[in-house]
Amino acid sequence: MANPKTSELAVSFEDILAAAGRIGGEALVTPVLRHPLLDERASARVLIKPENLQRSGSFKFRGAFNRLCQIPAEDRPKGVVACSSGNHAQGVASGARLLGMPATIVMPGDAPAIKLERTRSLGARVVTYDRETEDREVIAAALCRETDATFVHPYNDPAVIAGQGTVGLELTDQAAALGLQLDDVLACTGGGGLSSGIALALAARSPATRFHTVEPALFDDYKRSLEAGEILSNPAKTGSICDALLSDSPGEIGFSILRRLAGEGVTVTDREVLAAVAFAFTELKLVVEPGGAVALAAVLSGKLPLAGKTVGVVLTGGNIDPQMLMTALAA
């Protein structure tokens, strides 16, 4: 029987299943991990989904590769253009390299050096811009016109969302294999591509599970938008260490999905994020970037009542500059 909450949406559960088949030969099935200290801190059963271990260092490869695979063969020599602070950049660059396509990525000049370097090392051309004074999508549109390249949006694209939704598909299957029913799932949220994809997968495979967006405190456009019932923007362009999550506002497609499927949104401070990055490194033995650690930060700081529950937490990326990791460990 069809779920009325997911009817007439731009992305379907069938799209996620198709994406899983399409990317299966290249994207990694990341494991689910548990740690007794994390369970103790949360007073819950916490299942960690470490997408920092994914190809290119974040979940972004899933959506990017799913989208690139659907570009017609005759259009592939024209290349692709994308905008990103770094993780989508690497996902697109990695996917384009696999498919033999040229890629140009528009990235903020203040992006972490490791993200800029790795995007270039994957063969992509990088064009930098100023977050405060320039519009990255205007720049990308001009680049697309130069070669008639295909633009691959980081989150407001049905194929990208379907690819990201494979995270939720895997998580529900892995929890079931452990004999566990997920009560809540938390994921780091920027434009909403990952979050909306996970929420769709949960609605189909685990409808009793509540999904929660997690954002930096000064960039809580999703939380505020879901509460208001309309898309709202962030007044600031910069001001958080969570560079991967500094979207101006929710994507229209993701918002249309999450307004039906998401539960309470959560925010965390940069200080709480640094503590989560340090916890991941020292206790979980995982390297996680600030934007990839906000969901873990929400659990560690007790932002939701999770006692006695089974909780899924997605660590979304591990592309962190060494100096930022040192800052977290010294905090």
PALOMI-723196 format. One line per 4 residues: number of its first residue (from 1); for each residue x, y, z of N, C-alpha, C. Coordinates in Angstrom, 1 decimal. Layout:
<pts>
NUM> X/Y/Z/X/Y/Z/X/Y/Z | ...
</pts>
This chain:
<pts>
1> 0.8/-1.2/0.0/0.0/0.0/0.0/0.9/1.3/0.0 | 0.6/2.2/-0.8/1.3/3.4/-1.0/1.3/4.3/0.3 | 2.4/4.9/0.7/2.4/5.8/1.8/1.9/7.1/1.4 | 0.8/7.6/2.0/0.3/8.9/1.6/1.3/10.1/1.8
5> 2.2/9.9/2.7/3.1/11.0/3.0/4.2/11.1/1.9 | 4.4/10.1/1.1/5.4/10.1/0.1/4.8/10.2/-1.3 | 3.5/10.2/-1.5/2.9/10.2/-2.8/3.1/11.6/-3.4 | 3.3/11.6/-4.7/3.5/12.8/-5.5/4.7/13.7/-5.1
9> 5.7/13.0/-4.6/7.0/13.7/-4.3/7.9/13.5/-5.5 | 8.9/14.4/-5.7/9.8/14.4/-6.8/10.7/13.2/-6.8 | 10.9/12.6/-5.7/11.8/11.4/-5.5/11.0/10.3/-4.9 | 11.1/9.1/-5.3/10.4/8.0/-4.8/11.3/7.0/-4.2
13> 10.8/6.1/-3.4/11.6/5.0/-2.8/12.2/4.1/-4.0 | 11.4/4.0/-5.0/11.9/3.2/-6.2/13.1/3.9/-6.8 | 13.1/5.2/-6.8/14.3/5.9/-7.3/15.6/5.5/-6.4 | 15.4/5.4/-5.1/16.5/5.1/-4.3/17.0/3.6/-4.5
17> 16.0/2.7/-4.7/16.4/1.4/-5.1/17.2/1.3/-6.4 | 16.7/2.1/-7.4/17.4/2.1/-8.7/18.8/2.7/-8.5 | 18.9/3.7/-7.7/20.2/4.3/-7.4/21.2/3.3/-6.8 | 20.7/2.5/-5.8/21.5/1.5/-5.2/22.1/0.5/-6.2
21> 21.3/0.2/-7.2/21.8/-0.7/-8.2/22.7/-0.1/-9.1 | 22.5/1.2/-9.4/23.4/2.0/-10.3/24.8/2.2/-9.8 | 24.8/2.6/-8.4/26.1/3.0/-7.9/26.8/1.8/-7.2 | 26.2/0.7/-7.1/26.7/-0.5/-6.3/28.0/-0.9/-6.7
25> 28.4/-0.8/-7.9/29.8/-1.3/-8.3/30.9/-0.4/-7.9 | 30.6/0.9/-7.5/31.6/1.9/-7.1/31.5/2.4/-5.7 | 30.3/2.7/-5.3/30.1/3.3/-3.9/30.3/2.1/-2.9 | 30.9/2.5/-1.7/31.1/1.5/-0.7/29.8/1.3/0.2
29> 29.6/0.1/0.6/28.6/-0.1/1.6/29.3/0.1/3.0 | 29.1/1.3/3.5/29.8/1.6/4.8/29.2/0.8/5.9 | 29.9/0.4/6.9/29.4/-0.5/8.0/28.6/0.3/9.0 | 28.0/-0.4/9.9/27.4/0.2/11.1/28.2/-0.2/12.3
33> 28.5/0.8/13.1/29.4/0.5/14.2/28.8/0.9/15.6 | 29.2/0.2/16.6/28.7/0.6/18.0/30.0/0.7/18.9 | 29.8/1.4/20.0/30.9/1.6/20.9/30.2/1.7/22.3 | 30.7/0.9/23.3/30.1/0.9/24.6/30.1/2.3/25.3
37> 31.1/3.1/25.1/31.2/4.4/25.7/30.2/5.3/25.1 | 29.9/5.2/23.8/28.9/6.1/23.2/27.5/5.7/23.7 | 27.3/4.4/23.8/26.0/3.9/24.3/25.8/4.4/25.7 | 26.9/4.4/26.5/26.8/4.8/27.9/26.5/6.3/28.0
41> 27.2/7.1/27.2/27.0/8.6/27.2/25.6/8.9/26.8 | 25.0/8.2/25.8/23.7/8.5/25.3/22.6/7.8/26.1 | 22.9/6.8/26.9/22.0/5.9/27.5/21.0/5.3/26.5 | 21.6/4.9/25.4/20.9/4.4/24.2/21.8/3.4/23.5
45> 21.2/2.7/22.5/21.9/1.9/21.6/22.2/2.7/20.3 | 23.4/3.1/20.1/23.7/4.1/19.0/24.4/3.3/17.9 | 23.8/3.4/16.7/24.4/2.8/15.5/25.0/3.9/14.7 | 26.3/3.9/14.6/27.1/4.9/13.8/27.2/4.4/12.3
49> 26.8/5.2/11.4/27.0/5.0/10.0/28.1/5.9/9.5 | 29.3/5.4/9.3/30.5/6.2/9.1/30.7/6.5/7.6 | 30.0/7.5/7.1/30.2/7.9/5.7/31.5/8.6/5.4 | 32.2/8.9/6.5/33.6/9.5/6.3/34.5/8.4/5.7
53> 34.1/7.1/5.7/34.8/6.1/5.1/34.4/5.8/3.6 | 33.4/6.6/3.2/33.0/6.4/1.8/34.0/6.9/0.8 | 33.9/6.4/-0.4/34.8/6.9/-1.5/34.7/8.4/-1.6 | 35.8/9.1/-1.7/36.0/10.5/-1.7/35.9/11.1/-0.3
57> 35.6/10.3/0.7/35.6/10.8/2.0/34.3/11.3/2.6 | 33.2/11.2/1.8/31.9/11.6/2.3/30.8/10.9/1.5 | 29.6/11.0/2.0/28.4/10.4/1.4/28.2/11.0/0.0 | 28.8/12.2/-0.3/28.4/12.9/-1.5/28.7/12.1/-2.8
61> 29.6/11.1/-2.7/29.9/10.3/-3.9/28.7/9.6/-4.4 | 27.8/9.2/-3.5/26.6/8.4/-3.8/25.7/9.2/-4.8 | 25.3/10.4/-4.4/24.4/11.2/-5.2/25.1/11.7/-6.4 | 26.3/12.1/-6.3/27.0/12.6/-7.5/27.1/11.5/-8.6
65> 27.6/10.3/-8.2/27.8/9.2/-9.2/26.4/8.8/-9.8 | 25.4/8.7/-8.9/24.1/8.4/-9.5/23.6/9.4/-10.5 | 23.8/10.7/-10.3/23.4/11.7/-11.3/24.3/11.6/-12.5 | 25.6/11.5/-12.4/26.5/11.4/-13.5/26.2/10.2/-14.4
69> 25.9/9.1/-13.8/25.6/7.9/-14.6/24.4/8.1/-15.5 | 23.5/9.1/-15.2/22.3/9.3/-16.0/22.5/10.4/-17.1 | 23.7/10.9/-17.2/24.0/11.9/-18.3/24.1/11.1/-19.6 | 23.4/11.4/-20.6/23.5/10.7/-21.9/25.0/10.6/-22.4
73> 25.3/9.5/-23.1/26.7/9.3/-23.5/27.1/10.4/-24.5 | 26.2/10.9/-25.3/26.6/12.0/-26.2/26.9/13.3/-25.5 | 26.4/13.5/-24.3/26.7/14.7/-23.6/27.9/14.7/-22.6 | 28.4/13.5/-22.4/29.5/13.4/-21.4/30.8/14.1/-21.8
77> 31.1/14.1/-23.1/32.4/14.9/-23.5/32.3/16.4/-23.2 | 31.1/16.9/-23.0/30.9/18.3/-22.7/31.2/18.6/-21.3 | 31.2/17.6/-20.4/31.6/17.8/-19.1/30.5/18.1/-18.1 | 30.9/18.3/-16.8/30.0/18.7/-15.8/30.5/19.8/-15.0
81> 29.6/20.6/-14.4/30.0/21.7/-13.6/29.2/21.6/-12.3 | 29.9/21.8/-11.1/29.2/21.7/-9.8/29.7/22.9/-8.9 | 28.9/23.2/-7.9/29.3/24.1/-6.8/29.4/23.3/-5.5 | 30.4/23.6/-4.8/30.6/22.9/-3.5/31.7/23.5/-2.7
85> 31.5/23.4/-1.3/32.6/23.8/-0.4/33.7/22.7/-0.3 | 33.4/21.5/-0.9/34.4/20.5/-0.9/34.0/19.0/-1.1 | 33.0/18.6/-0.4/32.6/17.2/-0.4/31.9/16.8/-1.7 | 30.9/17.6/-2.1/30.2/17.4/-3.4/31.3/17.5/-4.5
89> 32.2/18.5/-4.3/33.2/18.7/-5.3/34.0/17.4/-5.5 | 34.4/16.8/-4.5/35.2/15.5/-4.6/34.4/14.4/-5.1 | 33.1/14.4/-4.7/32.2/13.3/-5.2/32.0/13.4/-6.7 | 31.8/14.6/-7.2/31.6/14.9/-8.6/32.9/14.6/-9.4
93> 34.0/15.1/-8.8/35.3/14.9/-9.5/35.6/13.4/-9.6 | 35.4/12.7/-8.5/35.7/11.3/-8.5/34.8/10.5/-9.5 | 33.5/10.8/-9.5/32.6/10.2/-10.4/32.9/10.5/-11.9 | 33.2/11.8/-12.1/33.5/12.2/-13.5/34.8/11.5/-14.0
97> 35.7/11.3/-13.1/37.0/10.6/-13.5/36.7/9.2/-13.8 | 35.8/8.5/-13.1/35.5/7.1/-13.4/34.8/7.0/-14.7 | 34.0/8.0/-15.1/33.2/8.0/-16.3/33.9/8.7/-17.5 | 35.1/9.2/-17.2/35.9/9.8/-18.3/35.3/11.1/-18.8
101> 34.8/11.9/-17.8/34.2/13.2/-18.1/35.0/14.3/-17.5 | 35.2/15.4/-18.2/35.8/16.6/-17.6/34.9/17.2/-16.6 | 35.5/17.8/-15.5/34.7/18.4/-14.4/35.3/19.7/-14.0 | 34.4/20.7/-13.8/34.8/22.0/-13.3/34.0/22.3/-12.0
105> 34.7/22.6/-11.0/34.0/22.8/-9.7/34.2/24.2/-9.2 | 33.1/24.9/-8.8/33.1/26.2/-8.3/33.2/26.1/-6.7 | 34.3/26.5/-6.1/34.5/26.3/-4.7/34.8/27.6/-4.0 | 34.4/27.8/-2.8/34.8/29.0/-2.0/36.3/29.1/-1.8
109> 36.8/30.3/-1.9/38.2/30.4/-1.7/38.7/30.0/-0.3 | 37.7/30.1/0.7/38.1/29.8/2.1/37.7/28.3/2.4 | 37.5/27.5/1.4/37.3/26.1/1.7/38.5/25.4/2.3 | 38.4/24.4/3.1/39.6/23.7/3.7/40.6/23.4/2.6
113> 41.8/23.6/2.8/42.8/23.3/1.8/42.8/21.9/1.4 | 42.5/21.0/2.3/42.5/19.6/1.9/41.5/19.3/0.9 | 40.3/20.0/1.0/39.2/19.8/0.0/39.6/20.3/-1.4 | 40.2/21.5/-1.4/40.7/22.1/-2.6/41.7/21.2/-3.3
117> 42.7/20.8/-2.5/43.8/20.0/-3.1/43.3/18.6/-3.6 | 42.4/18.0/-2.9/41.9/16.7/-3.3/41.0/16.8/-4.5 | 40.2/17.8/-4.6/39.4/18.0/-5.8/40.3/18.2/-7.1 | 41.3/19.0/-6.9/42.2/19.1/-8.1/43.0/17.8/-8.4
121> 43.3/17.0/-7.3/44.1/15.8/-7.5/43.2/14.7/-8.2 | 41.9/14.9/-8.2/41.0/14.0/-8.9/40.8/14.4/-10.3 | 41.5/15.4/-10.7/41.4/15.8/-12.1/40.5/16.9/-12.5 | 39.8/17.5/-11.5/38.8/18.5/-11.8/39.5/19.9/-11.8
125> 39.0/20.8/-12.6/39.4/22.2/-12.7/38.6/22.9/-11.5 | 39.3/23.7/-10.7/38.7/24.4/-9.6/38.6/25.9/-9.9 | 37.5/26.5/-9.8/37.3/27.9/-9.9/36.8/28.4/-8.5 | 37.6/29.3/-7.9/37.2/29.8/-6.6/36.4/31.1/-6.6
129> 35.7/31.3/-5.5/34.9/32.5/-5.4/34.8/33.0/-4.0 | 34.3/34.2/-3.8/34.2/34.8/-2.4/32.8/34.5/-1.9 | 32.6/33.8/-0.8/31.3/33.5/-0.3/30.5/34.8/0.0 | 31.2/35.8/0.5/30.5/37.0/1.0/30.0/37.9/-0.2
133> 30.7/37.9/-1.3/30.4/38.9/-2.4/30.0/38.3/-3.7 | 30.2/37.0/-3.9/29.9/36.4/-5.2/28.8/35.3/-5.1 | 28.1/35.1/-6.2/27.1/34.0/-6.2/27.6/32.8/-7.0 | 27.8/31.7/-6.3/28.4/30.6/-7.0/27.6/30.0/-8.1
137> 26.3/30.1/-8.0/25.5/29.5/-9.1/25.5/30.4/-10.3 | 25.6/31.7/-10.2/25.8/32.5/-11.4/27.1/32.2/-12.1 | 28.2/32.0/-11.3/29.4/31.6/-11.9/29.3/30.3/-12.6 | 28.7/29.3/-11.9/28.5/28.0/-12.5/27.7/28.0/-13.8
141> 26.6/28.8/-13.8/25.8/29.0/-15.0/26.6/29.5/-16.2 | 27.5/30.4/-16.0/28.4/31.0/-17.0/29.3/29.9/-17.5 | 29.9/29.1/-16.6/30.8/28.0/-17.0/30.0/27.0/-17.9 | 28.8/26.7/-17.5/28.0/25.7/-18.3/27.8/26.2/-19.7
145> 27.5/27.5/-19.8/27.3/28.0/-21.2/28.5/28.0/-22.1 | 29.7/28.0/-21.5/30.9/27.9/-22.3/31.1/26.6/-23.1 | 30.7/25.5/-22.5/30.9/24.2/-23.1/29.6/23.4/-23.3 | 28.5/24.0/-22.8/27.2/23.2/-22.8/27.3/22.1/-21.8
149> 28.1/22.3/-20.7/28.2/21.2/-19.7/27.0/21.0/-18.9 | 26.9/19.9/-18.3/25.7/19.6/-17.4/26.0/20.1/-16.0 | 25.1/20.8/-15.4/25.2/21.3/-14.0/24.7/20.2/-13.1 | 25.5/19.9/-12.1/25.1/18.9/-11.1/24.9/19.6/-9.7
153> 23.7/19.9/-9.3/23.4/20.6/-8.1/23.8/19.7/-6.9 | 24.4/20.3/-5.8/24.8/19.5/-4.7/23.6/18.9/-3.9 | 22.4/19.4/-4.0/21.3/18.8/-3.2/20.0/19.0/-3.9 | 19.7/20.0/-4.7/18.4/20.2/-5.2/18.2/19.5/-6.6
157> 18.4/18.2/-6.6/18.3/17.4/-7.8/17.8/16.0/-7.4 | 16.7/15.5/-8.1/16.1/14.2/-7.7/17.1/13.1/-7.7 | 18.0/13.1/-8.7/18.9/11.9/-8.8/20.0/12.0/-7.7 | 20.4/13.2/-7.3/21.3/13.3/-6.2/20.7/12.9/-4.9
161> 19.5/13.3/-4.7/18.7/12.9/-3.5/18.6/11.4/-3.4 | 18.2/10.8/-4.6/18.0/9.3/-4.6/19.3/8.6/-4.3 | 20.4/9.1/-4.8/21.7/8.5/-4.5/22.0/8.6/-3.0 | 21.8/9.8/-2.4/22.1/9.9/-1.0/21.1/9.1/-0.1
165> 19.9/8.8/-0.7/19.0/8.0/0.1/19.5/6.6/0.3 | 20.5/6.1/-0.5/21.0/4.8/-0.3/21.7/4.6/1.1 | 22.1/5.8/1.7/22.6/5.7/3.1/21.5/5.2/4.0 | 20.3/5.7/3.9/19.2/5.3/4.7/18.7/3.9/4.4
169> 18.8/3.5/3.2/18.5/2.1/2.8/19.4/1.1/3.5 | 20.7/1.4/3.4/21.7/0.5/4.0/21.5/0.5/5.5 | 21.3/1.7/6.1/21.2/1.7/7.6/20.0/0.9/8.1 | 18.9/1.0/7.5/17.7/0.2/7.9/18.0/-1.3/7.8
173> 18.6/-1.6/6.7/18.8/-3.1/6.5/19.9/-3.6/7.5 | 20.9/-2.8/7.8/21.9/-3.2/8.7/21.4/-3.3/10.1 | 20.5/-2.3/10.5/19.9/-2.4/11.8/19.0/-3.7/11.9 | 18.2/-4.0/10.9/17.4/-5.1/10.9/18.2/-6.4/11.0
177> 19.4/-6.4/10.4/20.2/-7.6/10.4/20.8/-7.8/11.8 | 20.8/-6.7/12.6/21.3/-6.8/14.0/20.1/-7.1/15.0 | 18.9/-7.3/14.4/17.7/-7.5/15.2/17.2/-6.3/15.9 | 17.5/-5.1/15.4/17.2/-3.8/16.0/16.2/-3.0/15.2
181> 15.3/-2.3/15.9/14.4/-1.4/15.2/14.8/0.0/15.6 | 15.1/0.8/14.6/15.5/2.2/14.8/14.4/3.1/15.3 | 14.6/3.7/16.4/13.6/4.7/17.0/13.8/6.1/16.4 | 15.1/6.5/16.3/15.4/7.8/15.7/16.6/7.7/14.9
185> 16.7/8.6/13.9/17.9/8.7/13.0/18.2/10.2/12.9 | 19.5/10.5/13.1/20.0/11.9/13.0/21.1/12.0/11.9 | 21.0/13.1/11.1/22.0/13.3/10.1/22.3/14.7/10.0 | 23.6/15.0/9.7/24.0/16.4/9.4/23.3/16.9/8.2
189> 22.8/18.2/8.3/21.9/18.7/7.3/22.4/20.1/6.8 | 22.7/20.2/5.5/23.0/21.4/4.8/21.9/21.8/3.9 | 22.0/21.5/2.6/20.9/21.8/1.7/19.7/20.8/1.8 | 20.0/19.6/2.4/18.9/18.7/2.6/18.8/17.5/1.7
193> 19.8/17.3/0.8/19.8/16.2/-0.1/19.9/14.9/0.6 | 20.9/14.8/1.5/21.1/13.5/2.3/19.9/13.3/3.2 | 19.5/14.3/3.9/18.4/14.2/4.9/17.1/13.8/4.3 | 16.8/14.4/3.1/15.5/14.0/2.5/15.6/12.6/1.9
197> 16.8/12.2/1.4/16.9/10.9/0.9/16.8/9.8/2.0 | 17.4/10.1/3.1/17.3/9.1/4.3/15.9/9.1/4.8 | 15.2/10.2/4.9/13.8/10.2/5.4/12.9/9.4/4.4 | 13.1/9.5/3.1/12.3/8.7/2.2/12.6/7.2/2.4
201> 13.8/6.8/2.6/14.2/5.4/2.8/13.5/4.9/4.1 | 13.6/5.7/5.1/13.0/5.3/6.4/11.5/5.2/6.3 | 10.8/6.1/5.5/9.4/6.1/5.4/8.9/4.8/4.7 | 9.8/4.2/3.9/9.4/3.0/3.2/9.8/1.7/4.0
205> 11.0/1.8/4.6/11.6/0.6/5.2/11.3/0.5/6.7 | 11.2/1.7/7.4/11.1/1.7/8.8/10.2/2.9/9.2 | 8.9/2.9/8.8/8.0/4.1/9.0/7.8/4.6/10.4 | 8.1/3.7/11.4/8.0/4.2/12.8/9.2/5.0/13.3
209> 10.3/5.0/12.5/11.5/5.7/12.9/11.3/7.2/12.6 | 11.7/8.0/13.6/11.7/9.5/13.5/13.0/10.0/12.9 | 13.0/10.8/11.9/14.2/11.4/11.4/14.4/12.8/11.8 | 15.6/13.2/12.2/15.9/14.6/12.7/17.0/15.2/11.9
213> 16.8/16.4/11.4/17.9/17.2/10.9/18.8/17.7/12.0 | 20.1/17.9/11.7/21.0/18.5/12.7/21.8/19.5/12.0 | 21.9/20.7/12.6/22.6/21.8/11.9/23.4/22.6/12.9 | 24.4/23.4/12.4/25.1/24.4/13.2/24.2/25.4/13.7
217> 24.4/25.9/14.9/23.4/26.8/15.6/23.1/28.1/14.8 | 24.1/28.6/14.1/23.9/29.9/13.4/23.4/29.7/12.0 | 23.3/28.4/11.6/22.9/28.1/10.2/21.8/27.0/10.3 | 20.7/27.4/11.0/19.6/26.4/11.2/18.4/26.7/10.3
221> 18.7/27.0/9.1/17.6/27.3/8.1/16.6/26.2/8.0 | 17.1/24.9/8.1/16.1/23.8/7.9/15.2/23.7/9.1 | 15.8/23.8/10.3/14.9/23.7/11.5/13.9/24.8/11.5 | 14.3/26.1/11.2/13.4/27.2/11.2/12.4/27.1/10.1
225> 12.8/26.6/8.9/11.9/26.5/7.8/10.8/25.4/8.1 | 11.2/24.3/8.6/10.3/23.2/8.9/9.3/23.7/10.0 | 9.7/24.5/11.0/8.8/25.0/12.0/7.8/26.0/11.4 | 8.3/26.8/10.4/7.5/27.9/9.8/6.6/27.4/8.7
229> 7.0/26.2/8.1/6.2/25.7/7.0/6.6/26.4/5.7 | 7.7/27.1/5.6/8.1/27.8/4.4/9.6/27.9/4.4 | 10.2/28.0/3.2/11.7/28.1/3.1/12.2/29.4/3.6 | 13.1/29.4/4.6/13.7/30.6/5.2/15.2/30.5/4.9
233> 15.9/31.6/4.9/17.3/31.7/4.6/18.1/32.0/5.9 | 19.4/31.8/5.8/20.3/32.2/6.8/20.8/33.6/6.5 | 20.8/34.5/7.5/21.3/35.8/7.3/22.8/35.9/7.0 | 23.6/34.9/7.6/25.0/34.9/7.5/25.5/34.0/6.4
237> 26.6/34.3/5.8/27.2/33.4/4.8/28.4/32.6/5.4 | 29.0/33.1/6.4/30.1/32.4/7.1/30.0/32.6/8.6 | 30.8/31.9/9.4/30.7/32.0/10.8/30.6/30.8/11.6 | 30.9/29.6/10.9/30.9/28.3/11.6/32.0/27.5/11.1
241> 32.6/26.6/11.9/33.6/25.7/11.5/33.0/24.6/10.6 | 31.7/24.5/10.5/31.0/23.4/9.8/30.9/23.9/8.3 | 32.0/24.0/7.6/31.9/24.5/6.2/31.0/23.8/5.3 | 30.9/22.5/5.5/30.1/21.6/4.6/28.6/21.9/4.8
245> 28.2/22.7/5.8/26.7/22.8/6.1/26.3/24.3/6.0 | 27.0/25.1/5.3/26.7/26.5/5.3/25.8/26.9/4.1 | 24.8/26.1/3.8/23.9/26.5/2.7/23.1/27.7/3.0 | 22.7/28.4/2.0/21.9/29.7/2.2/20.5/29.3/2.8
249> 19.9/28.3/2.2/18.5/27.9/2.5/18.3/26.5/2.1 | 17.2/25.9/2.5/16.9/24.5/2.1/16.6/24.4/0.6 | 17.0/23.3/0.0/16.6/23.1/-1.4/15.1/22.8/-1.5 | 14.5/23.3/-2.5/13.0/23.1/-2.7/12.6/21.7/-2.7
253> 13.3/20.8/-3.3/12.9/19.4/-3.4/13.1/18.7/-2.0 | 14.2/18.9/-1.4/14.4/18.3/-0.1/13.4/18.8/0.9 | 13.1/20.1/0.9/12.2/20.7/1.8/10.8/20.1/1.6 | 10.4/19.9/0.4/9.1/19.3/0.1/8.9/17.9/0.7
257> 10.1/17.2/0.8/10.1/15.9/1.3/10.1/16.0/2.9 | 11.0/16.7/3.4/11.2/16.8/4.9/10.1/17.4/5.6 | 9.4/18.3/5.0/8.2/18.9/5.7/7.1/17.9/5.9 | 7.1/16.8/5.2/6.2/15.7/5.4/6.8/14.6/6.3
261> 8.1/14.4/6.3/8.7/13.3/6.9/9.6/13.5/8.1 | 10.1/14.7/8.3/11.0/15.0/9.4/10.4/15.3/10.7 | 11.0/14.8/11.8/10.6/15.2/13.1/11.3/16.5/13.6 | 11.5/16.6/14.9/12.1/17.8/15.5/13.5/18.0/15.0
265> 13.8/19.2/14.5/15.2/19.6/14.1/16.0/19.9/15.3 | 17.3/19.8/15.2/18.3/20.0/16.3/19.4/20.9/15.8 | 19.9/21.7/16.7/21.1/22.5/16.4/22.2/22.3/17.5 | 23.4/22.5/17.1/24.6/22.3/18.0/25.5/23.5/17.8
269> 26.3/23.8/18.8/27.3/24.8/18.7/28.6/24.3/18.1 | 29.5/25.2/17.7/30.8/24.8/17.2/31.6/24.2/18.3 | 31.4/24.6/19.6/32.1/24.0/20.7/31.7/22.5/20.9 | 30.4/22.3/20.7/29.9/20.9/20.8/30.4/20.1/19.6
273> 30.5/20.7/18.5/31.0/20.0/17.3/32.5/19.6/17.5 | 33.3/20.5/18.0/34.7/20.2/18.3/34.8/19.0/19.2 | 34.0/19.0/20.3/34.0/17.9/21.2/33.6/16.6/20.5 | 32.7/16.6/19.6/32.3/15.4/18.9/33.4/14.9/17.9
277> 34.1/15.9/17.3/35.3/15.5/16.4/36.3/14.8/17.3 | 36.6/15.4/18.4/37.6/14.8/19.3/37.2/13.4/19.8 | 35.9/13.2/20.2/35.4/12.0/20.7/35.5/10.9/19.5 | 35.1/11.3/18.3/35.2/10.3/17.2/36.7/9.9/17.0
281> 37.6/10.8/17.2/39.0/10.4/17.0/39.6/9.6/18.1 | 39.3/10.0/19.3/40.0/9.4/20.5/39.2/8.1/20.9 | 37.9/8.0/20.8/37.2/6.9/21.2/36.7/5.9/20.1 | 36.2/6.5/19.0/35.7/5.7/17.9/36.8/5.3/16.9
285> 38.0/6.1/17.0/39.1/5.9/16.1/38.7/6.2/14.7 | 37.9/7.3/14.5/37.4/7.7/13.3/37.8/9.2/13.1 | 38.2/9.5/11.9/38.5/10.9/11.5/37.3/11.5/10.9 | 36.7/12.6/11.5/35.5/13.2/11.0/35.7/14.7/11.0
289> 35.2/15.3/9.9/35.3/16.8/9.8/34.2/17.4/10.6 | 34.3/18.7/10.9/33.2/19.3/11.8/31.8/19.2/11.2 | 31.6/19.5/9.9/30.3/19.3/9.4/29.8/17.9/9.4 | 30.7/16.9/9.4/30.3/15.5/9.4/30.0/15.0/10.8
293> 30.3/15.8/11.8/30.2/15.4/13.2/29.0/16.0/13.9 | 28.1/16.8/13.3/27.1/17.5/14.0/26.0/16.6/14.6 | 25.7/15.5/13.9/24.7/14.5/14.4/25.3/13.8/15.7 | 26.6/13.5/15.6/27.2/12.9/16.8/27.2/13.9/17.9
297> 27.5/15.2/17.6/27.5/16.2/18.6/26.1/16.3/19.3 | 25.1/16.2/18.5/23.7/16.3/19.1/23.4/15.2/20.1 | 23.9/14.0/19.8/23.8/12.8/20.7/24.6/13.0/22.0 | 25.9/13.4/21.8/26.8/13.6/22.9/26.3/14.7/23.9
301> 25.7/15.7/23.3/25.3/16.9/24.1/23.9/16.8/24.6 | 23.2/15.7/24.3/21.9/15.4/24.9/20.8/16.3/24.3 | 20.8/16.6/23.1/19.8/17.5/22.5/18.5/16.9/22.3 | 18.4/15.6/22.3/17.1/14.9/22.2/17.0/13.8/23.3
305> 15.8/13.5/23.8/15.6/12.5/24.8/15.7/11.1/24.1 | 16.9/10.5/24.3/17.2/9.2/23.6/17.3/8.0/24.5 | 17.2/8.2/25.8/17.4/7.1/26.8/16.6/5.9/26.4 | 17.2/4.8/26.4/16.6/3.5/26.1/16.2/3.2/24.7
309> 16.6/4.1/23.8/16.2/4.0/22.4/17.3/3.4/21.5 | 17.0/3.0/20.3/17.9/2.6/19.3/18.0/3.8/18.3 | 19.2/4.3/18.2/19.4/5.6/17.4/20.5/5.4/16.3 | 20.1/5.8/15.1/21.1/5.8/14.0/21.7/7.2/13.9
313> 23.0/7.3/13.8/23.8/8.6/13.6/24.7/8.5/12.4 | 24.5/9.4/11.5/25.3/9.4/10.3/26.4/10.4/10.4 | 27.7/9.9/10.3/28.8/10.7/10.2/29.1/11.0/8.7 | 28.9/12.2/8.3/28.8/12.4/6.8/30.1/12.6/6.1
317> 31.2/13.0/6.8/32.4/13.2/6.0/33.6/13.3/6.9 | 34.8/13.0/6.3/36.0/13.0/7.1/37.1/13.8/6.4 | 36.7/14.8/5.6/37.8/15.6/4.9/38.1/16.8/5.8 | 39.0/16.6/6.7/39.3/17.7/7.7/40.8/18.1/7.6
321> 41.1/19.4/7.6/42.4/19.8/7.6/43.1/19.4/8.9 | 44.4/19.0/8.9/45.1/18.6/10.1/45.0/19.6/11.2 | 45.1/20.9/10.9/45.1/21.9/11.9/43.7/22.0/12.6 | 42.6/21.8/11.9/41.3/21.7/12.5/41.2/20.5/13.5
325> 41.7/19.4/13.1/41.7/18.2/13.9/42.5/18.5/15.2 | 43.6/19.1/15.1/44.5/19.5/16.3/43.7/20.5/17.2 | 43.0/21.4/16.6/42.2/22.3/17.4/41.1/21.6/18.2 | 40.5/20.6/17.6/39.4/19.8/18.2/40.1/19.0/19.4
329> 41.2/18.4/19.2/41.8/17.6/20.2/42.3/18.4/21.4 | 42.6/19.7/21.1/43.2/20.6/22.2/42.0/21.3/22.9 | 40.8/21.3/22.4/39.7/22.0/23.0/39.3/21.5/24.3
</pts>
